[in-house]
Amino acid sequence: MSLRARLFFIAVGIAILLFVINLVRTRRLKEEYALLWLVMAGGLVISPLFTDVVEVISYAVGIDYPPALLFVMVLAISFGIIVHFSVTISRFSDQIKTLSQDLALTRKRVQELEERASGGPSSDSRDKA
C-alpha cells in the first residue's frame, strides 16, 4: 500500500473518531454504542500501519489478495454491530410493550379513582349493568 493511501485511511479514521467523540460529547450518541464505532475507527487508523501483518495473516489463512482479508474483517465487525443493535432493539421493544401495558392499567386505575372521588359512576355499578 502506498504512503498516500495509508495517510488517507489514517485521516479518514481520525475524522471518524472525532465525529463519534463529538456525537458523544453533544449527547446524540450513547457511550454504549460509541464504543463499537470507536473500535472500528481505531482499526481503520491502525490497519494501514500494519499492512505487512495483514499480508502475512491473509496468506496464512489462504487469501491471495490481502485487501480481501480486510474486507472480510469489516464485514464480520459490521455483522457483529448489526446483531448487537438487533438485540438492543428487541430488548427495547419488549420494554416499550410492558411500559405501554403498565401505563394503560395506570390510566384506567386513575380514571376509576377520579370517578369515585367526583361521585360519578363507579366501576362496580358498570359491572352490574
N, C-alpha and C positions, 0 to 999 in steps of 0.2 A: 504494500500500500504506500502510495506516495506521501510525502510530508504534507503536501497541500490537502489531501483527503483526510489525513489524520487530524490536522488542525481544524478542518471543517467539522468533523464529528465531535471533537472536543468542544468546539464553540457551540454546536447545537446542544450537546449535553449540558453545558454550563447554562445556556439560555433556558432549557427546560428546568434545571434545578432552581434557577432564580424565579421562574414563573410559578413553580409549585410552592416555593417558600413564600412568595407574595400572596398566593391564594390562601395559604395557612395564616399568614400574618393578618390578612383582612377578614379572616373567619369565613371565607367562602368555601373552604375545603377543610374537612376534619383531619386531625393528625393521623387517625387510624388509616385513612385512605391515602394520605400524603406519603406515608412510609413506602407504600408499594411503588408510587411514581418516583420517589426519590431514589429507590433502589434501581429502577430501570434507567433513570437519568445518570446515576453513578456508573452503572455498567456501560452506558454509552460514552461516558467520559474516559473510563479506564480501558475499554476494549481496544481502542486504537494504539494504546501504549504497549499492548502485549500481543501484537499480531503474530509474532513468532510462536508464542504459546498456542494461539488459536490454530495455526498451521499444523503444529505437532499433534494437537488433540484431534483435529479433523482427519489427518492421515491415519492416526492410531485407531479411530473409530471406523474408518473405511470411507470417508467422504473425500472425494478427489478435489473438490472445489471449496477451499476454506470459507469463503463468504457464505456458502450454503449452511455451514455449521452455525454461523451467527444468525442466519435466518431461522433455522430450526429452534435455536435457543430463544429468540424473540417470540416465536410462535408459542413455545412452551410457557414462557413467562406470561404472555398475553392470555393464554388459556387459563393459567392459574388465577390471574386477576379477574377474568370473567366468571370463573367458578366462585371466587370469593364474593364478588358482587351479587351473584345469583343467590348464594346462601344468605347474604345480608338482606336482600330484597324479600326473600321468603320469610325470614325471621320478622322483618318489619311488617309484612303483610299479615302475619298471624297476630302480631301485637295490635295492629290497627283494627282487625276484626274484633279482638277481645275488648279493646277500648271502646269501640262503637257499641258493642252489646252492653257494656257496663254503663255507658252514657245513656243509652235508651232506657235501661232499667232505672237509672237515677232520675231521669226526667219524668218517667211515669210515677215514681215514688214522690217526687216533689209536687207534681200536679195533684196527686191524691191528697197530700198533706195540705196544699193550698185550698183545695175544695173543702176539706174538713174544717179548716180554720175560717173560711168565709161562710160556712154554713150551707154550702151548696150540696148537690147530690154526692153522696159518698159512694165508694166502690161497692159497699155492702148492698145498698139499695139497687144499684145497677145489676148486681149479680142475681138478685131475686127476681128481677123483671124479665 
